[in-house]
Amino acid sequence: MMVSMFGAGGVSETSGPGITITRESDVRMGYLASVLLIASVLSFCVSVLFFGCDVYVATPILAIPFLVTGVISYIIGRRWIILIPAIAMAVVAYLFDPRISLLVIYLLICTGGIVVITGIVQRFLFYRVLSSIVRRDSGNGPGLPDRIVPFVLDIPDCVDVRRLTLDTDVRRNGIPWDDVVRTVVFSLVPCAFLWFFMFLDPAFRSDTEGLHMFALTVILYIAALVMPSTILSTLDVRIGSDIRDHRISDGLMGAVVRVLIPLLVALVFVGVLVSVNGAILYHVLISLVMVAVIITLVSVMYYTRCEASVVRDIVSKWSVFHPADIDSGYGEPSKKGGSDFPGTPVRDPRSCFGRNGDQKY
């Protein structure tokens, strides 16, 4: 298929799955993380079902993918100044309390694994997500993913997805703390489901063994789930409009808030029904603190170690994904050229393009 053939809004027909920015090392690490995830889930199930291990006690097994990828990333990056002290601290802490040892491993090593996995997911999904956005108004009819993505990102029907754009000149002067806070808020939605489990589990008690490590392990997965979305804010991905641009990250946050508020209301209602005591509220508070701590640690590591290379790789392929704006200039006076002369006609873009992006003749 010729590269010069464009879809809606100047988006190349080879966009999305046809654009590859994942490196060979990302593919290998992705396969390794997937295999480790499957193995850890199977080990967890075997421990609980066949060896009678308590769910809360066995949960740290599920942190193995983050642990292994974190160690490998430190070794490849020669970050011995972090890895060696982390291992030493974990060994010393184990002599006093194994739970403290696991906490050290989670905070200093597993967070590094989350950063690696975040970069891999961003490279793999970014242009696929953008392709689903621009295919929403495709004349051929969007598929299921092309309907789900705009819904999750809260993209209104009134915007022209052909005007999708991003910032190709990202400059950082430090850690974007506003984005860190946004990510923490985003993480509260999956965290609310953790609290529902704590409220409704009849076996839950404040002195349940392994409870803290169970919550920490779940929070690791929450961080891995929400961190990839930060690239939308970093690149300021947006859809142009004559009134106000629709920022994709704002749409996602709006959707999150609309889900979070009913969840919190339902959570309070359920808490009243099951007579939540002070011990459960204490664990909810601790989980809130740990979400903020882990998300902050992962964010600092991501923005200082990983973000620049991901942004560079994405921007390098933007001209392939969006080679031209075929509807640009229609209805807009040009700063140069014929529109500067009196009587120059201005063509209404609606006379050129139909609702679904089909060109009219």
Sequence and secondary structure as in RCSB ss.txt:
>XXXX:A:sequence
MMVSMFGAGGVSETSGPGITITRESDVRMGYLASVLLIASVLSFCVSVLFFGCDVYVATPILAIPFLVTGVISYI
IGRRWIILIPAIAMAVVAYLFDPRISLLVIYLLICTGGIVVITGIVQRFLFYRVLSSIVRRDSGNGPGLPDRIVP
FVLDIPDCVDVRRLTLDTDVRRNGIPWDDVVRTVVFSLVPCAFLWFFMFLDPAFRSDTEGLHMFALTVILYIAAL
VMPSTILSTLDVRIGSDIRDHRISDGLMGAVVRVLIPLLVALVFVGVLVSVNGAILYHVLISLVMVAVIITLVSV
MYYTRCEASVVRDIVSKWSVFHPADIDSGYGEPSKKGGSDFPGTPVRDPRSCFGRNGDQKY
>XXXX:A:secstr
  TT B GGG BTT GGG     HHHHHHHHHHHHHHHHHHHHHHHHHHTS   HHHHGGGGGHHHHHHHHHHHH
HTT HHHHHHHHHHHHHHHHH HHHHHHHHIIIIIHHHHHHHHHHHHHHHHHHHHHHHHTTT TT   HHHHHHH
HHTT  TTS GGGEE  S    SS  HHHHHHHHHHHHHHHHHHHHHHHH TT  TT TTHHHHHHHHHHHHHHH
HGGGHHHHHTT EE  SS  EEHHHHHHHHHHHHHHHHHHHHHHHHHHTT  HHHHHHHHHHHHHHHHHHHHHHH
HHHHHTHHHHHHHHHHTHHHHS   TTTTTTS  SSSGGGSTT     GGGTB TTS B  
